[in-house]
Amino acid sequence: MMQNKDNLSLLSMTDSAIIAEIGHNLKSIRLQKNISQQKLSEISGLDRTTISRMERDGNATLINVVRVLRALNKLDVINAFQAPPNISPMQMLKSKKKERKYASSKRRTSGDPPW
């Protein structure tokens, strides 16, 4: 969601405008999938007026947003909320010690040619 907006424009938007943008994007996804509000309400278990309000002005609870995302098969957008794993400075140092710095050559035996 909100793929059309870059972070800078999102930062300049009010909270209400961002919520409305989420509703607009949910509507766009629904229309791209050629699903009516009535069909989405049946799939999600929500009332059609709830979906209409959600799309019009973003008026929705978080549980209803999840229900709509699930019905639209778009739960993957929730991955954006996952924080990247933190690596402590000590772990970084330990991992650097394990990195190879040089390639080793094949050991020659007495019968091997020098090349």
C-alpha positions in Angstrom: 0.0 0.0 0.0 1.0 3.6 -0.5 3.4 2.7 -3.3 2.6 5.9 -5.1 3.9 8.1 -2.2 7.5 8.5 -1.3 8.5 8.8 2.4 9.0 12.6 2.1 5.4 13.2 0.9 4.1 10.8 3.6 6.0 12.8 6.2 4.3 16.0 5.1 0.8 14.4 5.3 -1.5 14.6 8.3 -2.4 11.4 10.1 -6.0 11.7 8.7 -4.7 12.1 5.2 -2.5 9.0 5.6 -5.5 7.0 6.9 -7.5 8.2 3.9 -4.7 7.2 1.6 -4.7 3.7 3.1 -8.5 3.5 2.4 -8.0 4.7 -1.2 -5.3 2.1 -1.7 -7.5 -0.7 -0.4 -10.1 0.4 -2.9 -7.6 0.4 -5.7 -6.5 -3.1 -4.8 -10.1 -4.3 -4.7 -10.8 -2.8 -8.1 -7.7 -4.2 -9.6 -8.9 -7.6 -8.5 -12.3 -6.8 -9.9 -14.1 -7.5 -6.6 -17.2 -5.6 -5.7 -17.7 -4.2 -2.2 -20.5 -6.7 -1.7 -18.3 -9.6 -2.6 -15.5 -8.3 -0.4 -17.9 -8.0 2.5 -18.9 -11.6 2.0 -15.3 -12.8 1.8 -14.1 -10.7 4.8 -17.2 -11.1 7.0 -17.6 -7.3 7.2 -20.7 -5.3 6.4 -20.6 -3.6 3.0 -21.0 -0.2 4.6 -18.0 -0.8 6.8 -15.9 -1.4 3.6 -17.4 1.6 2.0 -16.4 3.8 5.0 -13.0 2.2 5.0 -12.4 3.0 1.4 -13.9 6.5 1.5 -12.1 8.0 4.5 -10.0 5.2 6.1 -12.4 4.9 8.9 -11.6 1.3 10.2 -10.3 -0.6 13.1 -7.0 -2.4 12.7 -8.8 -5.8 12.9 -11.0 -4.8 10.0 -8.0 -3.7 7.9 -6.4 -7.1 8.5 -9.7 -8.8 7.5 -9.8 -6.9 4.2 -6.1 -7.5 3.5 -6.7 -11.2 4.1 -9.7 -11.2 1.8 -7.7 -9.4 -0.9 -4.8 -11.8 -0.4 -2.6 -8.9 0.5 -1.4 -9.8 4.0 2.2 -9.5 2.7 2.0 -5.7 3.1 2.2 -6.3 6.9 5.8 -7.4 6.4 6.6 -3.7 6.1 6.0 -3.3 9.8 8.7 -5.9 10.7 11.9 -4.4 12.1 15.1 -5.5 10.6 17.2 -7.8 12.8 19.7 -5.9 15.0 23.3 -7.1 15.0 25.3 -6.1 18.0 28.8 -4.7 17.5 30.3 -7.7 19.2 28.5 -10.1 16.8 29.8 -8.0 13.9 33.4 -8.3 15.1 33.0 -12.1 15.6 31.6 -12.6 12.1 34.4 -10.5 10.6 37.0 -12.8 12.3 35.5 -15.7 10.6 35.7 -14.2 7.1 38.4 -15.6 4.9 41.0 -13.0 4.0 43.2 -15.1 1.6 42.7 -18.0 -0.7 44.8 -21.0 0.2 46.8 -22.8 -2.5 46.7 -26.5 -3.0 49.6 -28.1 -1.0 52.2 -29.7 -3.1 53.4 -33.2 -2.5 56.9 -34.3 -3.5 55.7 -35.9 -6.7 53.6 -32.9 -7.9 55.1 -30.6 -10.6 55.9 -27.1 -9.4 53.2 -25.4 -11.4 
